Amino acid sequence: MDNWQELAEVLVEEFVAPQGVDDKRILEAMKAVPRHFFVPEQYQEDSYVDTPISIGEEQTISQPFIVAKMTDLLALNEGDNVLEIGTGSGYQAALLAEMGMKVTTIERIETLAHRARMVFQQLPYDIRSIIGDGREGYPESAPYQGIIVTAGAQIIEESWLSQLAAEGRLVLPLASKEGRYCLLVRQKTKSENAGYKDTWYDYCRFVPLLAGIKSNRQNTSQNEKFS
């Protein structure tokens, strides 16, 4: 796709920024990361449309605005340690890496994790990719200044909270009483009692967060590392 940079600029300037994302670092990263690399070939013509796209395995690459919004809510600084629950296509992880974060990403579906790793190497981005159950987080790289969950969660896992640094932020779509997902930011306080401050944002649509590992091999029982 020869004109992808022009298309990315239009996407950012005409669709993402006007919806309230004004962090220049995020907007410039979205212009720099080739989204079509993370989209199946048959859908690549829609790569720079502000819409989610199927990536197989009943998963999607999220709408660019939602990616930008959740990244904005993390409120990270360059060099911060961040954990992503649900690699999916790999686009969100790549965006964070482009912004200079230290990224660890977990995916339960082995085929998607391997596909994302190939793109990370191709671009290249230094991202630690884990095949595992995202509900457990990844304590080996903790603590994290930010944890982002890119699938709809029914509950907030204790493992995520325990792996947050002081003043760190957990950003996720959490099931509400109405049965819909709503974006939540839970920030850990500095206090010894590890209190939290919750801030709710927009309703949104996400595929559900599922347990376990979906593997092509019969005996995958432990997290598989790749970086």
C-alpha positions as CSV (number, residue, x, y, z in Angstrom):
1,M,0.0,0.0,0.0
2,D,2.1,2.8,-1.4
3,N,0.0,5.7,-0.1
4,W,-0.5,4.5,3.4
5,Q,1.2,7.5,5.1
6,E,-1.2,9.8,3.4
7,L,-4.2,7.7,4.4
8,A,-2.9,7.5,8.0
9,E,-2.6,11.3,8.2
10,V,-6.2,11.7,6.9
11,L,-7.4,9.2,9.5
12,V,-5.7,11.0,12.3
13,E,-6.5,14.6,11.3
14,E,-10.1,14.1,10.1
15,F,-11.4,11.3,12.4
16,V,-9.3,10.7,15.5
17,A,-8.2,14.1,16.6
18,P,-11.6,15.8,16.1
19,Q,-13.1,13.3,18.5
20,G,-11.1,14.8,21.4
21,V,-7.6,13.1,21.3
22,D,-5.1,15.9,21.3
23,D,-1.9,14.3,22.6
24,K,0.6,15.0,19.8
25,R,2.6,11.9,20.8
26,I,-0.4,9.6,20.1
27,L,-1.4,11.3,16.9
28,E,2.2,11.2,15.5
29,A,2.6,7.6,16.5
30,M,-0.7,6.7,14.6
31,K,0.7,8.4,11.5
32,A,4.0,6.4,11.9
33,V,2.7,2.9,12.5
34,P,1.4,1.2,9.3
35,R,-1.9,-0.2,10.4
36,H,-2.3,-2.3,7.3
37,F,0.5,-4.5,8.4
38,F,-1.8,-5.7,11.2
39,V,-4.8,-6.3,9.0
40,P,-5.5,-9.5,7.0
41,E,-4.8,-8.9,3.3
42,Q,-8.4,-9.2,2.2
43,Y,-9.4,-6.2,4.4
44,Q,-6.3,-4.0,4.0
45,E,-8.2,-1.5,1.8
46,D,-10.1,-0.5,5.0
47,S,-7.0,-0.2,7.2
48,Y,-7.2,3.6,7.4
49,V,-11.0,3.8,8.0
50,D,-12.1,4.6,11.6
51,T,-13.7,1.2,12.1
52,P,-12.8,-2.2,13.7
53,I,-11.7,-5.0,11.3
54,S,-11.9,-8.7,11.6
55,I,-8.5,-10.4,12.1
56,G,-9.8,-14.0,12.3
57,E,-10.3,-16.2,15.4
58,E,-13.5,-14.2,16.1
59,Q,-11.3,-11.2,17.0
60,T,-10.9,-7.7,15.7
61,I,-8.4,-4.9,15.4
62,S,-10.0,-2.1,17.3
63,Q,-11.4,1.1,15.9
64,P,-8.5,3.6,15.7
65,F,-10.3,6.2,17.8
66,I,-10.8,3.6,20.6
67,V,-7.1,2.7,20.4
68,A,-6.1,6.3,20.7
69,K,-8.6,7.0,23.5
70,M,-7.4,4.1,25.6
71,T,-3.8,5.1,25.0
72,D,-4.6,8.6,26.1
73,L,-6.3,7.4,29.3
74,L,-3.1,5.5,30.2
75,A,-1.3,8.9,30.5
76,L,2.1,7.3,30.1
77,N,5.5,8.9,29.8
78,E,8.3,7.8,27.5
79,G,10.1,4.8,29.0
80,D,7.2,3.7,31.2
81,N,6.6,0.0,31.7
82,V,3.2,-1.1,30.2
83,L,1.3,-4.4,30.0
84,E,-1.3,-5.1,27.4
85,I,-3.8,-7.9,28.0
86,G,-4.9,-9.2,24.6
87,T,-2.4,-8.6,21.8
88,G,-4.8,-9.3,19.1
89,S,-3.4,-7.9,15.9
90,G,-0.5,-6.3,17.7
91,Y,-1.4,-2.7,16.6
92,Q,-2.0,-1.3,20.1
93,A,1.3,-2.8,21.3
94,A,3.1,-1.3,18.3
95,L,1.6,2.1,18.9
96,L,2.9,2.1,22.5
97,A,6.3,0.9,21.4
98,E,6.4,3.7,18.8
99,M,5.8,6.2,21.6
100,G,8.8,4.8,23.5
101,M,7.2,2.6,26.1
102,K,8.6,-0.7,27.4
103,V,5.8,-3.0,26.2
104,T,4.8,-6.5,27.3
105,T,1.8,-8.0,25.6
106,I,-0.1,-11.2,26.4
107,E,-2.3,-13.2,23.9
108,R,-4.2,-16.3,24.7
109,I,-4.7,-17.3,21.0
110,E,-1.4,-18.8,19.8
111,T,-2.0,-18.1,16.1
112,L,-2.6,-14.4,16.7
113,A,0.4,-14.1,18.9
114,H,2.7,-15.6,16.3
115,R,1.3,-13.4,13.6
116,A,1.8,-10.3,15.7
117,R,5.4,-11.3,16.5
118,M,6.2,-11.5,12.8
119,V,5.0,-7.9,12.3
120,F,6.9,-6.7,15.4
121,Q,10.1,-8.2,13.9
122,Q,9.3,-6.8,10.4
123,L,8.9,-3.2,11.5
124,P,10.9,-3.7,13.9
125,Y,9.7,-3.1,17.5
126,D,11.3,-4.4,20.7
127,I,8.1,-5.9,22.3
128,R,8.0,-8.8,24.8
129,S,5.2,-11.1,23.5
130,I,3.7,-13.7,25.8
131,I,1.3,-16.5,25.0
132,G,-0.7,-17.0,28.2
133,D,-3.8,-16.3,30.1
134,G,-4.1,-12.5,30.4
135,R,-6.2,-12.8,33.6
136,E,-2.9,-13.6,35.4
137,G,-1.0,-10.6,34.1
138,Y,2.7,-11.0,33.8
139,P,4.5,-10.5,37.2
140,E,7.9,-11.1,35.7
141,S,8.0,-7.6,34.2
142,A,6.0,-5.8,37.0
143,P,5.4,-3.3,38.3
144,Y,3.7,-1.4,35.4
145,Q,2.9,2.2,35.2
146,G,0.0,1.2,32.9
147,I,-2.0,-1.9,32.2
148,I,-4.4,-1.9,29.2
149,V,-7.0,-4.6,28.7
150,T,-8.2,-4.8,25.1
151,A,-11.1,-7.2,25.6
152,G,-14.3,-6.8,27.6
153,A,-13.8,-7.9,31.2
154,Q,-16.5,-9.0,33.6
155,I,-14.3,-8.3,36.7
156,I,-11.1,-6.6,37.6
157,E,-8.5,-9.3,38.3
158,E,-6.5,-9.0,41.5
159,S,-3.4,-9.9,39.6
160,W,-3.7,-6.7,37.5
161,L,-4.0,-4.5,40.5
162,S,-1.1,-6.2,42.3
163,Q,1.1,-5.6,39.3
164,L,0.4,-1.9,39.1
165,A,3.0,0.6,40.3
166,A,2.0,3.3,42.7
167,E,0.0,5.9,40.8
168,G,-0.2,3.4,37.9
169,R,-3.4,3.2,35.8
170,L,-5.4,0.2,34.7
171,V,-7.5,1.0,31.6
172,L,-10.2,-1.5,30.5
173,P,-13.7,-2.0,29.1
174,L,-15.6,-3.4,32.2
175,A,-19.1,-4.9,32.1
176,S,-21.7,-2.5,33.6
177,K,-25.0,-3.2,35.3
178,E,-26.7,-2.5,31.9
179,G,-24.9,-5.4,30.3
180,R,-22.7,-3.1,28.2
181,Y,-19.0,-2.4,28.5
182,C,-17.8,1.0,29.8
183,L,-14.3,2.3,29.7
184,L,-12.8,2.5,33.2
185,V,-9.6,4.0,34.5
186,R,-8.6,2.6,37.9
187,Q,-5.6,4.5,39.3
188,K,-3.6,3.1,42.3
189,T,-2.9,5.7,44.9
190,K,0.5,6.3,46.7
191,S,-0.9,5.2,50.1
192,E,0.4,2.2,51.9
193,N,-3.2,0.8,51.8
194,A,-3.1,0.8,48.0
195,G,-6.4,2.6,47.5
196,Y,-7.8,3.3,44.1
197,K,-9.5,6.1,42.2
198,D,-12.1,5.1,39.6
199,T,-13.1,7.3,36.6
200,W,-15.7,6.1,34.1
201,Y,-15.8,7.1,30.4
202,D,-17.7,6.0,27.3
203,Y,-19.7,2.9,26.6
204,C,-17.9,0.7,24.0
205,R,-17.9,-2.6,22.2
206,F,-15.3,-5.3,22.7
207,V,-15.0,-9.0,22.2
208,P,-15.1,-10.7,25.7
209,L,-12.0,-11.6,27.7
210,L,-11.7,-15.4,27.8
211,A,-9.8,-17.7,30.1
212,G,-7.1,-20.2,29.2
213,I,-4.9,-20.6,26.2
214,K,-6.0,-21.5,22.7
215,S,-3.1,-23.4,21.2
216,N,-2.3,-25.3,18.0
217,R,-0.3,-27.7,20.2
218,Q,-1.8,-30.2,22.6
219,N,0.4,-29.4,25.6
220,T,0.7,-25.7,26.2
221,S,0.5,-25.2,30.0
222,Q,2.9,-22.4,30.7
223,N,3.4,-18.8,29.4
224,E,5.6,-18.7,26.3
225,K,8.0,-15.8,26.1
226,F,9.2,-14.0,23.0
227,S,11.1,-10.7,22.9
